[in-house]
Amino acid sequence: NVLPEEVVGQLRSLVKTNEELSIKLSEARRDYLRELADHRDKQRRLSPETEERLAMLEEHPVMFYEPLDTLLDEPSKAFIRDVIAERMKLGFKGEPQQREADPATADLEKMASARQLEEVEKELKAAQAELRQLRQAAARDAAPP
């Protein structure tokens, strides 16, 4: 049995995306651990000599984790950068037209963001399940009769 070219293309795309996501996740985990280790190091009790040496290094904080690096596509990264820039501009202009933040509205916005995150996670799980099914189908079709 030969798979249709469209299915083969989708399978290749899903495998490539899965590999890219795996690499991004590994990098994010590594960076997160490095940053966490740095914070833990700052909590440890050290001798006065060691503290003095480390104080010189504190002028340049260690930051490895970059959240935007976990996104695959440049359009999403650009969109997020634009949103952040716009929010910063709004914050620096002052607030002549803005009212004080309503706690209920803030809660609703948080809930909406959480729902969006849940939807994206569901989509990712569905794509991973589809990838598994396509891999299984490809393995069955590739197996000798």
C-alpha positions in Angstrom: 0.0 0.0 0.0 1.2 3.4 -0.9 0.1 6.5 1.0 -1.3 9.4 -1.0 1.3 12.2 -1.6 -0.8 14.6 0.4 -0.7 12.3 3.5 3.0 11.8 3.1 3.5 15.6 2.9 1.4 16.1 6.0 3.3 13.4 7.8 6.6 14.9 6.9 5.4 18.3 8.1 4.2 17.0 11.4 7.4 15.0 12.0 9.5 18.1 11.2 7.3 20.3 13.5 7.5 17.7 16.3 11.3 17.6 16.0 11.5 21.4 16.1 9.3 21.6 19.1 11.3 18.9 20.9 14.5 20.9 20.3 12.9 24.1 21.5 11.6 22.4 24.6 15.0 21.0 25.3 16.6 24.4 24.9 14.0 26.1 27.1 14.4 23.4 29.8 18.2 23.9 29.8 18.0 27.7 29.9 15.4 27.5 32.7 17.6 25.2 34.8 20.6 27.5 34.3 18.6 30.5 35.4 17.1 28.6 38.4 20.6 27.4 39.4 21.8 31.0 39.3 18.9 32.1 41.6 19.6 29.2 43.9 23.3 30.1 44.0 22.3 33.6 45.2 20.3 32.1 48.1 23.2 30.0 49.4 25.3 31.1 52.4 28.8 31.8 51.4 32.0 33.0 53.1 32.7 36.7 53.1 35.5 36.3 50.6 33.2 34.4 48.2 30.4 36.9 48.7 32.7 39.7 47.8 33.9 38.0 44.6 30.3 37.2 43.7 29.2 40.8 44.3 31.3 41.9 41.5 29.4 39.6 39.2 26.0 40.7 40.3 26.3 43.9 38.1 25.5 41.6 35.2 22.6 39.3 36.0 22.5 35.9 34.3 19.5 35.4 32.1 19.3 32.5 29.7 15.7 31.9 29.2 14.0 33.8 26.4 10.3 32.9 26.1 10.1 34.0 22.4 12.7 31.3 21.6 10.0 28.6 22.3 7.9 29.8 19.4 8.6 28.2 16.0 7.4 30.8 13.5 8.7 34.3 13.0 5.2 35.8 12.4 4.1 34.8 15.9 7.3 36.2 17.4 6.9 39.5 15.5 3.3 39.8 16.6 4.2 39.3 20.3 7.0 41.8 20.0 4.6 44.3 18.5 2.0 43.7 21.2 4.6 44.2 23.9 5.8 47.4 22.2 2.3 48.8 21.9 1.5 48.0 25.6 4.7 49.8 26.6 3.8 52.8 24.5 0.3 52.9 26.1 1.9 52.7 29.5 4.3 55.6 28.9 1.7 58.0 27.4 0.0 58.3 30.7 -3.6 57.5 31.3 -5.9 60.4 30.4 -8.4 58.1 28.7 -8.0 55.0 30.8 -9.9 54.3 33.9 -8.4 52.5 36.8 -8.2 48.8 36.2 -11.4 47.0 37.3 -10.5 43.9 39.3 -13.4 42.0 37.6 -12.2 42.9 34.2 -8.6 41.9 35.0 -9.9 38.5 36.2 -11.9 38.1 33.0 -8.8 38.9 30.9 -6.8 36.3 32.9 -9.5 33.7 32.4 -9.6 34.4 28.7 -5.8 34.1 28.5 -6.0 30.8 30.4 -8.7 29.5 28.0 -6.6 30.4 25.0 -3.6 28.6 26.5 -5.8 25.6 27.2 -7.1 25.7 23.6 -3.5 25.8 22.2 -2.5 22.9 24.4 -5.5 20.9 23.2 -4.6 21.7 19.6 -1.0 20.6 20.3 -2.2 17.3 21.9 -4.5 16.7 18.9 -1.7 17.3 16.5 0.6 14.9 18.4 -2.2 12.3 18.4 -2.6 12.7 14.7 1.1 12.4 14.2 1.1 9.2 16.2 -1.8 7.8 14.1 0.0 8.8 10.8 3.2 7.2 12.0 1.3 4.0 12.9 -0.4 4.0 9.5 2.9 4.6 7.7 4.5 1.8 9.7 1.6 -0.6 8.8 1.7 0.4 5.2 5.5 0.0 5.0 5.5 -3.4 6.7 5.8 -6.4 4.4 2.5 -8.3 3.9 
